[in-house]
C-alpha cells in the first residue's frame, strides 16, 4: 500500500487525530525532561504505582497524584526480551501525562520493583538538570543575524504570528512574541508543541520517564541513559533547514486544529493500542517526512541496539523506558531484537490473549511483537 493509493489516504484520514505525535515524538527527553523540569521539585509523589494502598489502619489513603474516581490504569506498552541470565523490559513512555494517569498498572509496578537497573533516553541527572533548558535555548539561538521569518514561507510566518498573539502567556518567560525571531525553527516548534500539550492538561513533570526516574532514585536503584544531553540537542539542532521548517509547520497546523488530536493520542497511548499508535503516527511520519523520521527514530534505535544486546548478556533484569514510537513498527526496537533471534513477548495483563503472543526468530507474524 503506497502513500498515493485511495486505501492509504483513507487509512490516514481515519488516523488523522494522532498526527500530533509527529511533533510530540521529537521532544524525546529534552524539553519534556530538561527545561520542563528545571523549576520543579525533584522528589516523587508518595504513590506512583500501586493501585491499592492500605495503611495499617485499613483505610485507603489518597495519594498526591492519581486515583480520582479510581479509573483503570493505562494499559502498558511493555515487552520482555529474554536474555541468558535475566531479561530486558522495554516500556513505551508518554513524556507528558496527567494526574489521573497514575497510579500505573500492576504490570509496570512489578517490573519496576524487580529491576536491578532502570535506563532512560537521558540519564536522570541530566534529565533533571537546571542547566539543560539553557543549553537547549543556546543551541536554538540564530547565529547569523537573520530573523526566523527570513526562512519561513509567508503563510507559516503568518500562522506563527497568529499563534503568538493567541498565546501571550506561553511566551512571557521567553521575552514575548518578538523573541521568537531569535530562534531556529526546531526550537520554536518545541515551544508551540509544549504549550499546546499544557493547554490540554498534560504536564512534563508528570511524564512517565520523569516520574519513574524519581521513583528509581528514591529507591536507590541504579539509573543510566542511552544518550547524553549533548547528543539529544544535536539531533534537533543538526536537522536540515527544510526539516526544521516542516517541524514548525506541523506544530502550528496541529495547534490550529484544537485539542482533539492531543486527546486522541493520549487516549490511544492509555489504551495500549500499539497498532493504532504506529498507524496513526509512525507510518504517517515515515511516509510524509522520511528523512526526519529516519533521523529522530530509526537512526537512534539502531544506535541503541548494540548496548541493548550487551545488557541482555548481563545477569538480572533491566528496565528500559523510552518514547513509545521507538518500540513500534518495523523500525522499532522490539521488532529489531526479534529479528536478531531474541525471544520477545508483550507483558499485558489487561490485553486479550490473542494480543500478547511471543515473538521470536522465524515467527510467521513478526509484527505481533509490536501489538
C-alpha positions in Angstrom: 0.0 0.0 0.0 1.7 3.2 -1.2 1.1 6.8 0.1 -0.7 7.6 -3.2 -3.4 5.0 -3.2 -7.0 5.7 -2.1 -6.7 2.9 0.5 -3.7 4.6 2.1 -5.3 8.0 2.1 -8.5 6.6 3.6 -6.5 4.9 6.4 -4.6 8.1 7.1 -7.8 10.1 7.4 -9.1 7.6 9.9 -5.9 8.1 12.0 -5.7 11.8 11.4 -6.3 12.7 15.1 -3.0 11.1 16.0 -0.9 13.3 13.7 0.1 15.5 16.6 2.5 12.7 17.5 4.8 13.7 14.7 5.9 16.8 16.7 5.4 15.2 20.0 7.9 12.4 19.5 10.6 14.9 18.7 10.6 16.1 22.2 12.3 13.0 23.4 13.6 13.8 26.8 14.8 17.3 26.0 12.2 19.9 26.5 10.0 17.5 28.3 12.5 16.3 30.7 15.0 19.1 31.0 13.7 22.6 30.5 10.3 21.4 31.6 11.7 20.0 34.9 14.2 22.7 35.8 12.0 24.6 38.2 10.2 21.6 39.7 11.0 19.7 42.9 12.8 16.5 42.4 11.0 14.4 45.0 8.4 12.0 43.6 4.9 11.9 44.8 4.5 9.4 47.6 2.5 6.9 45.5 3.1 6.3 41.8 2.4 2.7 41.0 0.4 0.6 43.4 -3.3 0.7 42.5 -4.4 -0.1 46.1 -2.7 1.4 49.2 -4.0 0.3 52.5 -2.1 1.6 55.6 -2.1 -0.3 58.9 -5.5 1.0 60.0 -7.0 -0.4 56.8 -8.3 2.9 55.4 -7.2 3.8 51.9 -5.2 7.0 51.6 -5.5 9.5 48.8 -2.1 9.9 47.1 -0.6 13.1 45.7 -1.5 12.1 42.2 -3.8 9.5 40.7 -6.9 7.8 41.9 -9.6 10.4 41.2 -12.5 8.0 40.5 -10.1 5.1 40.5 -10.1 4.9 36.7 -8.3 1.9 35.1 -4.6 2.3 34.9 -3.1 2.9 31.5 -2.5 -0.3 29.6 1.3 -0.5 29.3 3.3 -0.8 26.1 5.6 -3.3 27.8 7.7 -6.0 26.3 10.0 -8.6 27.8 13.1 -9.8 25.9 14.7 -12.9 27.3 18.5 -12.9 28.0 20.9 -15.6 29.1 20.8 -14.6 32.8 18.0 -12.2 33.0 15.6 -10.1 30.9 15.3 -6.7 29.3 12.0 -5.0 29.7 11.0 -2.3 27.2 8.4 0.3 28.3 6.9 2.8 25.9 6.7 6.2 27.6 4.5 9.2 27.1 6.6 12.2 28.0 3.7 14.4 29.2 0.9 13.0 31.4 -2.0 14.0 33.7 -2.5 13.3 37.4 -5.3 10.8 36.5 -2.8 8.7 34.6 -1.4 7.4 37.9 -1.1 5.0 39.5 0.4 2.9 36.7 -0.5 -0.7 36.1 0.5 -3.6 38.3 2.5 -5.0 35.3 4.7 -1.8 35.4 4.8 -1.9 39.2 6.1 -5.5 39.2 8.8 -4.8 36.6 9.9 -1.6 38.4 10.2 -3.4 41.7 12.2 -6.2 40.2 14.6 -4.2 38.0 18.2 -4.1 39.0 18.7 -1.0 36.8 16.4 1.5 35.1 17.7 3.1 31.8 16.1 6.1 30.1 16.7 8.0 26.9 18.5 10.5 29.1 20.1 9.8 32.5 18.0 11.3 35.4 20.9 13.6 36.5 20.8 15.2 33.0 17.0 14.9 32.7 16.6 17.0 35.9 19.5 19.3 35.4 18.5 23.0 35.8 21.0 23.8 33.0 19.5 21.6 30.3 16.9 24.1 29.3 19.6 26.8 29.0 21.8 24.5 26.9 18.9 23.9 24.5 18.0 27.5 24.3 21.6 28.4 23.5 21.7 25.8 20.8 18.4 27.1 19.3 19.6 30.7 19.0 20.2 32.0 15.5 23.9 32.8 15.0 23.9 34.6 11.6 22.0 37.8 12.5 18.9 36.7 10.5 15.3 36.5 11.7 13.2 33.4 11.9 10.7 34.9 9.4 13.5 35.2 6.8 13.4 31.4 6.2 9.7 30.8 6.7 7.2 30.7 3.9 4.8 33.7 4.3 1.9 31.5 5.3 3.9 29.8 8.0 5.2 33.2 9.3 1.6 34.4 9.5 0.5 31.3 11.3 3.2 31.8 13.8 2.2 35.4 14.4 -1.4 34.4 14.9 -0.3 31.7 17.4 1.9 34.1 19.3 -0.9 36.7 19.5 -3.2 34.0 20.9 -0.7 32.7 23.4 1.0 35.6 25.2 1.3 33.7 28.5 3.3 30.9 26.8 5.8 33.5 25.5 6.1 35.6 28.6 9.1 33.7 30.1 10.8 33.7 26.7 10.6 37.5 26.3 7.4 37.8 24.3 6.4 37.2 20.7 9.2 39.2 19.3 11.8 36.9 20.9 10.7 34.1 18.6 12.6 35.8 15.8 15.9 35.0 17.6 15.5 31.2 17.4 15.8 28.3 15.0 12.5 26.7 13.7 13.1 23.5 15.7 13.3 25.4 19.0 10.1 27.4 18.3 8.3 24.2 17.2 9.0 22.7 20.6 7.7 25.8 22.3 4.5 25.6 20.3 4.1 21.9 21.0 4.8 22.0 24.7 2.4 25.0 25.1 -0.4 23.0 23.4 0.3 19.9 25.5 0.0 22.1 28.6 -3.3 23.6 27.4 -4.6 20.0 27.2 -3.6 19.4 30.8 -0.6 17.2 30.0 2.5 18.1 32.1 6.2 17.3 31.7 6.8 16.7 35.4 4.1 14.0 35.3 5.6 12.3 32.3 6.3 8.6 32.8 10.1 9.0 32.4 10.3 11.9 34.8 8.2 10.1 37.5 9.9 6.7 37.2 13.3 8.4 37.3 12.4 9.9 40.6 11.0 6.6 41.8 14.2 4.7 40.9 16.4 7.4 42.5 14.3 7.4 45.7 14.6 3.5 45.9 18.3 3.6 45.3 18.0 1.7 42.0 20.9 2.4 39.6 19.9 4.5 36.6 21.5 5.4 33.3 20.8 7.0 29.9 21.0 5.7 26.4 22.1 9.1 25.1 23.7 12.3 26.5 22.0 15.7 26.6 24.6 16.9 24.1 23.6 14.1 21.7 19.9 14.8 22.0 20.3 18.5 21.4 22.5 17.6 18.4 19.7 15.5 16.9 17.5 18.6 16.9 20.0 21.4 16.1 21.6 19.2 13.4 18.4 18.9 11.4 18.4 20.4 7.9 16.6 23.7 7.3 13.8 22.1 5.4 13.2 19.5 8.1 13.1 22.3 10.8 10.6 24.4 8.9 8.4 21.3 8.3 8.5 20.6 12.0 7.4 24.1 12.8 4.6 23.9 10.2 3.3 20.7 11.6 3.3 22.1 15.2 1.4 25.2 14.1 -1.1 23.1 12.0 -1.9 20.9 15.0 -2.1 23.9 17.3 -4.7 25.4 14.9 -6.8 22.2 14.8 -7.6 22.3 18.5 -7.0 19.8 21.4 -8.7 16.8 19.7 -5.5 15.3 18.2 -3.7 15.6 21.5 -6.5 14.0 23.4 -6.8 11.2 20.8 -3.1 10.4 21.0 -3.2 10.4 24.8 -6.2 8.1 24.8 -4.6 5.7 22.4 -1.5 5.5 24.5 -3.6 4.9 27.6 -5.4 2.1 25.8 -2.0 0.5 25.0 -3.0 0.2 21.3 0.3 -0.3 19.6 -1.2 -0.8 16.2 -3.2 2.4 16.3 -0.2 4.4 17.6 2.1 3.0 14.8 -0.5 3.5 12.0 -1.5 6.9 13.2 1.9 8.4 13.9 4.8 6.3 12.8 3.6 5.1 9.4 2.3 8.6 8.6 5.5 10.3 9.6 7.6 7.8 7.7 5.6 8.4 4.6 5.5 12.2 4.7 8.8 13.0 6.3 11.1 10.1 5.7 14.4 12.0 6.3 13.1 13.4 9.6 11.7 10.1 10.7 15.0 8.4 10.0 17.0 10.9 11.9 14.9 11.0 15.1 13.7 7.4 15.2 15.4 4.8 13.1 19.0 6.1 13.4 18.6 6.4 17.2 17.0 2.9 17.5 19.9 1.4 15.5 22.5 3.2 17.7 20.8 1.8 20.9 20.8 -1.8 19.7 24.4 -2.8 20.5 24.1 -1.5 24.0 20.8 -3.3 24.5 22.3 -6.5 23.3 25.1 -6.0 25.8 22.5 -5.6 28.6 21.0 -8.9 27.5 24.2 -10.7 28.4 24.1 -9.3 32.0 22.6 -11.0 35.0 19.4 -9.7 36.4 16.5 -7.7 35.0 16.9 -4.2 33.4 14.1 -1.8 32.6 14.4 0.5 29.5 12.0 3.4 29.3 11.8 5.3 26.0 9.2 7.2 24.0 6.6 4.7 22.7 7.4 5.3 19.0 10.9 3.8 19.5 9.3 0.5 20.2 6.7 0.3 17.5 6.6 -0.8 13.8 9.3 -2.4 11.6 11.9 0.2 12.7 11.1 -0.2 16.4 13.5 -1.8 18.9 11.0 -4.6 19.6 11.0 -5.9 16.0 14.7 -5.3 15.6 15.5 -7.5 18.6 13.0 -10.2 17.5 14.7 -10.2 14.0 18.0 -10.9 15.7 16.5 -14.1 17.2 15.7 -12.9 20.7 12.5 -14.2 22.3 10.1 -11.3 22.7 6.7 -11.2 24.4 4.4 -8.4 25.3 3.6 -8.2 29.1 0.0 -7.0 29.3 -2.4 -8.5 31.8 -5.2 -6.2 30.6 -4.8 -7.4 26.9 -6.8 -10.1 25.3 -4.7 -13.4 25.0 -4.5 -13.1 21.2 -2.8 -9.7 21.6 0.1 -11.0 23.6 1.8 -13.8 21.6 5.5 -14.4 22.0 7.7 -13.2 19.1 11.0 -14.8 18.0 13.1 -15.6 15.0 11.2 -17.4 12.4 7.8 -16.3 13.7 5.2 -16.3 10.9 4.0 -12.9 12.1 6.8 -10.9 13.5 4.6 -7.8 13.7 2.9 -9.4 16.6 5.7 -8.2 18.8 4.5 -4.6 18.3 0.9 -5.3 19.2 
